[in-house]
Amino acid sequence: MRQKERDLKKRSKTIFEVIKKTPYYYAPLEFIKDLGLEEKDINNKPFIGIANTWNGLNQGRKHLNTLTKAVKYGIIEGGGIPFEFCVTSFIIYFKYRYK
């Protein structure tokens, strides 16, 4: 019994299909290729973002860098392309604002 193939690019297609209709399509494609990805991977694998609040100043979040690396490996094993982006923690914002 064969399993149905899943469309791993379902959400990524909604973003990139719109860009493909513009004259600016090749600019983001070239930026992604500069990361070392091949066009076949870009077209067939989903892009998965990882929000990370790790920073070198706050020791309480030191473990998040290691955790993010493990999540990246899991995404790669699952057939995706991981992209990490940093976000600011609300705790830091309130800590310094109300001192």
Secondary structure, 3 states (H helix, E strand, C coil): CCCCCCCCCHHHHHHHHHHHCCCCCHHHHHHHHCCCCCHHHHHHCCEEEEEECCCCCCHHHCHHHHHHHHHHHHHHHCCCEEEEEECCCHHHHHHHHCC
